Structure formats: structure tokens, C-alpha cells
Amino acid sequence: MIVYLVRRLGQSLVAIAAMAVLVFVGVYAIGNPVDILINPESTQAQIAATMQRLGLDRPLWEQFGIFVWNALHGDLGISFVYGRPAMQIILERLPATMELALVALVLSVSIGIPLGVLAGLKPNSIGGRSIMAGSILGFSLPNFWQGMLLILIFAVLLGWLPAGGRGETVEVLGIRVSFLTLDGLKHLILPAMNLALFKMSLVIRLARANTREVCLQDYVKYARAKGLSSRRIVLVHILKNILIPVVTIIGLELGSMVAFAIVTETVFAWPGMGKLLIDSINLLDRPVIVAYLMLTVLIIVTINLVVDVIYSLLDPRVRLSEVDA
Amino acid sequence: MTLLQVEDLATHFFTRDGVAKAVDGVSFSLDRGEILGLVGESGSGKSVTGFSLLGLVDPPGRIVSGKIVFDGEDLVKGGEPMMRTLRGKRIAMIFQDPMMTLNPVLRIDTQMVETVLAHERISRKSALERCREALARVGIASPDERLKSYPHQFSGGMRQRVAIAIALLHEPDLIIADEPTTALDVTIQAQILSEVQKLCADTGLAMIWITHDLAVVSGLADQLAVMYAGKIIETGETGRVIEAPLHPYTKGLIASVPQGQKHGALLAQIPGTTPSLLNLPEGCSFRPRCPRADAACQEEPPLGALLPGRAARCFHPHLDERREALAS
């Protein structure tokens, strides 16, 4: 297990390094932020001075070297716009996004798996077919459009839920969260649902496909031959087998949920990292963009690592073969 | 004393291409402590017969008619609720491939204890005790350790022993074994066979042994029923059927078992292949492959008692050789 972990960690580090190069070069290519940041009436000397102050006059490789050196010391630069460390600004926004993503994840799993298993057990019933049809909608309708429709129905027409913002928050362990207050919860439902819909459809389809496959296995028939109740067969024999691929996918998707909650956050004016990223791109706030992308990479890599560990806990065959490795 | 009486059982599969009569009018009976060998090629309906007895036929298949009288009660009439209380409790089943029948992600103790608890309200501890005994009975060393293992840590033979141990948990009256030794090495096969024989003799449990391997059943079964295209075409006491088969198909089947031929000599075989169940020939379904077939075989032959305790579904059974043998 330890050898395996070390090997996986090594792979993760390579991924992070490669991403650092790509991100830095990519952002460099967008354009010169000084053109946007500085007062248009400044003189050429003032522009040059600003560029020098921000270190933008140096060659690319030198800027990259400084960036890496500072990053290794935990410093990802100071925001051109806010004048504070970029990481600090992002981390302030992180809890809001995390909260949104986690609630969306819980929603998509707790609704998606039961629906998927149902559809898999009775693929030709009306219920099973409707679930699949619904999942196709969730899959193919654009996320922002789903979000606006949710606002239109639940906020505008019915007036049940607020259309945007985070609502009242309480502080738990120094982190502000919404889901513990009634008002915050109300604000959370629509964006979380919007973010969850796509993943839910994914989980439904995955759970259904796996259920159908597992149902055909001899061990399910054998479980019936042992006289087990169908409840036990579904909840223990089938569910435990389909959880293996579902957990893998969910883990991978959690990363992308955190990273790309951008659309949902923009539609619902949710003050998270995604909204920050859009604002920073508009202002070419290079340190914030780079810091955001690096943080995203870090999150996704970490989640992948955790998923691999959970996976080995779920499937005894993986666990044991890794011990030998 | 009759334990199981199957009358005119028919299990059909309603597929898009038509109705496949996988089991079509099968009748047999089984006494307590008796071993019946159900023999046939792939697709002859022998496995479906076994699954029908437990109500385990998956859609689009279902039992369309017939009776399965087990210990005085008709299981077809009793339906799923009655079958569920019997499954694993009074009728147990052992499957063909031990690699596939144990759930790969559940520990052996989980899979054994749940079988006990499915039918009896006892504590987990006493259930575990019963599992330990069952494992010891089928010759598994250090059962405590084995109970905590996962299926993939066992060899094929060990897994089949575990499956047999699970079948024995409730001391059933009948075990249906669907080719349980086909996936095993010959040496392991011999071990399992001798253990099963001993269990039947010791506990008086009856068994239906489904197989395509005549060599396996010839030493094990008391009675033999040979199936072809969904029908039983010959029945009788094992030794006598093997020695002097009546039906040309049974004769062909026995002749195709290789036994000490010279190197390079051709092995005997039955010409042609098993017909598709969706497109059976008129009359006797073995007719196109039969060396004795004539115009009379366009009609369906009945399963006639040709000798005491012997029956075959054929107009031209191999009786003549017997007469010649008797005359000389």
C-alpha cells in the first residue's frame, strides 16, 4: 500500500508541474494586463514603471522562474486589482464554492443512485424509461439554461426561493456556511440543484448500466437460490458491486464540480471562486487566474488520490494486490 | 418415498424471434436419498429444468404448464412466495462456475451467515457457528480463518466446497447441482464427487446432478434421464442405461466418450448439431441426426416404457441387439 501511495504521489507531482507550465504560458499569451489596469491617460514612462514594478518587463522564462520559486514558498503572487495575495482572495471564496459543490454532490448521489438502480432493475417499465428520458434532458440541456429556467420557475413564477446570493450565513470553525440557516438553505437549493443536475444524470446512467450488468451475474442468481429477500440482494449484493465504478466517477466529478461551478455561480450570483475567476479574467488579473488554476489542479489531483484509496477499500481485490506490489 | 414429482413441466422463453421451448413436457420423480443424473448437450434444457424447479427462470422465460410436486405441495401453484421459503432451505442449488457464484466483494462469512438468517431467526453468533461446522464438513481446514476471507483468495475447488457448504447449511431435502464439477480439475472433481456421494449416503438427501459428462454421472447417479431439445428421451437405472442404451441419441452420446482408443483412430461422434429451439424439426427432434430415422419418425414418438423400469422416446429403439444377445 505504501509503495503504491508513493508511486501515486509521484504521478500527482508530475501532473502539477506540467500544469504549472501550461497555465503560466497560457496566461502570458492572453495579453498585457497593464493595458487594462492602468489609467489610459498615463504616460509611457508611467506604464513602463508599472510594468517594472509588477515584473512584467522581464522575459517569460525569468517570470516563470520567479513564479515557481515563490510558489514553492507558498506565494502565488499579489493580485493586480486587490493588492492582496491572490491565494488569500481565492481562499476567502473557497468555502462558498466547496459548500455548493458538496451539497450538489450529495444531491446527485442520493438521488442519482436510487433512480439509476431502479431504472436498472426494471429497464422496460414506465418508471425506468421515464428516469432514462429525464437523465437525457439533464445531460443535454445547457447548464446555464437549466439555471435560468430554475430561476424563472421557482424564483419568478412561484416565488418560493430566492434567485441569487448566498443569504444568511453562520460561522462554523471560522468558515462561513449557508446550509445551517433557513435563509441560507433557501439560497442554496437552486444553485446546488443546478450544479447537481448534470452529475445526477451521469450517476443515473452509470448506476443503471452497472445494475443491469450485475443483475446478469451468476452471483445474483445464486443469492436468489439461497433464498435471500430481494431487498437484501439489491441493497447488499448489487449495490456494493455497482458502488465501485460509481465512486470512481463521483470522485473525478467532484473535482470538476469545484473547479467549474463557474457557470452556476455566475447565473446565481453565488460569491464563490468561479465568479472570482470570471471577474479576474475580465480584468486580466494574472496572479489570481494562475493561483486559481493551480489550486484547481491541486484539488483535482488530491481528490483522484483519495478516490484511489477509497476504491481499494471497496474492492478487496485491489487492496490485496497492492499489498504485494 | 417420493420427494419430488415433476409432471409435464414446460418452460418456454418468449423471445422476439419466437417461442423457444427450452423445457417441453418433462416428467420425472425422485425419492429421498436418490441421485438423479440429468444428462444432455448444451441447449438441451437440462439447466433450465433445474432453474424451473427453484422458480429461478429469468424473463423472458417462464413456466407455462406442468406440476412440480415437492413433498406433497405443488410449487408451480404456490408460486414465488412458496418457492422463496423453500430456496436455500429445503431445496439448495450448486452452480456450475464457482468463480462466478460467490459475490466477489463480500466476505465468506457474510455470504454464509445471510443464508442462515434468511430462513431462521437465530443470533449471528450461532449462525456463524453453523457456518463453521458446514465448512469443516466439506473438508475445509481452519474454517475460522477461511470465514474472514474473500472469494478471490480461494482456489476453484475450495470455492465449490464453500458452495456445497452453503447448500448444506439448512440440511436440505434436495440439492440441485448444475454441472458443479465442470469447471474443476479432474483430481478436484474426483474429490468433490466422492464427498458428495458420502454426504448423500450419510444424510439421506436427494440430488439432481445436471451434467453433459456421462463419465461423471455413471459412477454417481442412481437414475439417469437423458434430455434432448427440451424433452426427456430416455430414462432408467444408470448402470443399465450406460450398458445398453435404448435411444439412438443416448447410444451416440455414450459412444462419443473417448475411452482408450488407439492413437490416430477417429473418435465417434453424432453427426450434425443440436437443433435450434426456435426451429425444431417436425416429429422426433433427433430425426435429422439419427441413423435409424424413417418415415414413421415424422410423428412425435411418446416416452414409452420399453422394458421394466426403462423408457425411451423412440420408434426404433435398440432392442434388437438385446434380443440377439439374449438369444445367443
HADDOCK unambig.tbl for C-alpha pairs under 7 A between the chains (distance, minus, plus):
assign (segid A and resid 218 and name CA) (segid B and resid 100 and name CA) 5.60 0.50 0.50
assign (segid A and resid 218 and name CA) (segid B and resid 101 and name CA) 5.11 0.50 0.50
assign (segid A and resid 219 and name CA) (segid B and resid 100 and name CA) 6.02 0.50 0.50
assign (segid A and resid 219 and name CA) (segid B and resid 101 and name CA) 4.11 0.50 0.50
assign (segid A and resid 219 and name CA) (segid B and resid 102 and name CA) 5.44 0.50 0.50
assign (segid A and resid 219 and name CA) (segid B and resid 103 and name CA) 5.40 0.50 0.50
assign (segid A and resid 222 and name CA) (segid B and resid 101 and name CA) 5.93 0.50 0.50
assign (segid A and resid 225 and name CA) (segid B and resid 87 and name CA) 5.53 0.50 0.50
assign (segid A and resid 225 and name CA) (segid B and resid 88 and name CA) 5.93 0.50 0.50
assign (segid A and resid 225 and name CA) (segid B and resid 92 and name CA) 6.89 0.50 0.50
assign (segid A and resid 225 and name CA) (segid B and resid 93 and name CA) 6.34 0.50 0.50
assign (segid A and resid 226 and name CA) (segid B and resid 87 and name CA) 5.74 0.50 0.50
assign (segid A and resid 226 and name CA) (segid B and resid 88 and name CA) 4.10 0.50 0.50
assign (segid A and resid 226 and name CA) (segid B and resid 92 and name CA) 6.87 0.50 0.50
assign (segid A and resid 226 and name CA) (segid B and resid 115 and name CA) 5.90 0.50 0.50
assign (segid A and resid 227 and name CA) (segid B and resid 84 and name CA) 5.42 0.50 0.50
assign (segid A and resid 227 and name CA) (segid B and resid 85 and name CA) 6.62 0.50 0.50
assign (segid A and resid 227 and name CA) (segid B and resid 87 and name CA) 4.64 0.50 0.50
assign (segid A and resid 227 and name CA) (segid B and resid 88 and name CA) 5.06 0.50 0.50
assign (segid A and resid 227 and name CA) (segid B and resid 118 and name CA) 6.45 0.50 0.50
assign (segid A and resid 228 and name CA) (segid B and resid 115 and name CA) 6.77 0.50 0.50
assign (segid A and resid 228 and name CA) (segid B and resid 118 and name CA) 5.54 0.50 0.50
assign (segid A and resid 237 and name CA) (segid B and resid 103 and name CA) 6.97 0.50 0.50
assign (segid A and resid 241 and name CA) (segid B and resid 105 and name CA) 6.75 0.50 0.50
assign (segid A and resid 315 and name CA) (segid B and resid 105 and name CA) 6.10 0.50 0.50
assign (segid A and resid 316 and name CA) (segid B and resid 105 and name CA) 6.46 0.50 0.50
